[in-house]
Amino acid sequence: MLVNPLAALKVYLTISLFFMLLLCAHSSEPRPNIILIYVDDMGYGDLSCYGGALVETPNIDSLAESGIRFTEGYTISPVCGPSRVGLLTGMQPSRIGVYWNPDMGAVRVPSGHQTLSELMKSAGYCTALVGKWNLNNPAWNPMPAKRYFDYVYDEMVWEGDYWPNNNGAYHGVEDGKYGSSKTNDIWGPLKEGDEYLTDRLSRHACEFVSAQTKQKPFFLYLSYNAPHSPLQGKSEHLSKLSHVNSEPLRLYASMLLAIDEGVGDLLDTLEVNAILEDTVILFVSDNGPARTTFKGMPEHWPRGEMLGSTAGLRGYKGTFYEGGVRVPYILSWPQKIATAITSNYPVTTLDIIPTLSSLAGASLDQQQAVDGIDLSPLISKVPEFMEPRTLLWFAGTSGAVRNGDWKLVYSRQGESELFNLRTDRMEQVDLSISNSEKYEQMSQFYFDWAQQVPPPVTPR
């Protein structure tokens, strides 16, 4: 993430100009359909294509076979709310006083600044949200998703139950409730005809795609709440999970399988409608994996067990170590990317708005700030356009800075550590004393940013 808006805009214009020239050379080609799949609390090492061994994820892996798999892909926050603010506005969340989840009740998108869906609409796209929205708390801050999308299905403010209640409703889904029932350890269906929520989201996504015509491109934001708690699984998966001894992890694994099945259904739908080749698909997680420390857990479950995999990286959800912010990040476009590409260029979810805007032909001229960069030159294999960059995660007294191989981490306890990710991927050796000049340089960068941004919108 480039935190200087002028520098960011300069880089964006440079590489966008190049990509626009490419588009002009193929002006007869229609703009691609775009699908953004955002999952909740999936770890960096959960997918098979990232070395995951818990379950096989062949459908998601197939995205990497016709796309770019980023090995150093990051979310902009280690928790759900701010990560979505960054994703959907393209701004460092602290620019508008969003540091942690409690700030979500008072989020305000600056006047004139367009969200991702609004940018897509301005470029002539039909837009839809399926699933988790999370930019508001209905009781304090009504920002309904219907204000930003043409179509909205299964809107969740925060999280939802995966199985319906006796009335057929899913707690936390389209009911204005700020969360699920916190009921864990459920294998369903509990009654005939019940539909698992992840399957329902996938079905609605497929129905939206099937209803589109080729006269107008579409943008679909498929925002799964899985594999976020509450841990509720599908009984049909149990035969595949006999190798998993932990009950919480077994439920989590079922939730991963349901996501992969949904992605498979979506790919089949695109294929049937003869638009798979023309569709850009981004698959990203909102932060690293959680631990078993959430509400509603059975008494006999172990506390602090890691759900999902960080592939050995230090940290987890809520921390600024790699395990908390490094996530699976795949960009697929069969028409333009014929064979698998693996990139170790550091990218963040702030790059999604400038990248998709470039592909869709949407203008960023009126945006208050553009903190990411356009990654589309990587699609055309032009890595020389990708300049070295400094990444920032900021939550007040805690956060991180990455500059090249160096990473400075501030914990919520006020401690600071400096690591070299090239020699110490697991962030084990603090080099702040032996490399004091680098430590001071990166600390100054962090504190300079702190002087520019407002305090949290929700007083602590």
Secondary structure, 3 states (H helix, E strand, C coil): CCCCHHHHHHHHHHHHHHHHHHHHHCCCCCCCEEEEEEECCCCCCCCHHHCCCCCCCHHHHHHHHCEEEECCEECCCCCHHHHHHHHHHCCCHHHHCCCCHHHHHHCCCCCCCCCHHHHHHHCCCEEEEEEECCCCECCCECCCHHHCCCEEEEEECCCCCCCCCCCCCCCCECCCCCCCCCCCCEEECCCCCCCCHHHHHHHHHHHHHHHCCCCCCEEEEEECCCCCCCCEEEHHHHHHCCCCCCHHHHHHHHHHHHHHHHHHHHHHHHHHCCCCCCEEEEEEECCCCCECCCCCCCCCCCCCCECCCCCCCCCCCCCCCHHHHECCEEEECCCCCCCCEEECCCEEHHHHHHHHHHHHCCCCCCCCCCCCCCCHHHHCCCHHHCCCCEEEEEECCEEEEEECCEEEEECCCCCEEEEECCCCCCCCCCCCCCCHHHHHHHHHHHHHHHHHCCCCCCCC
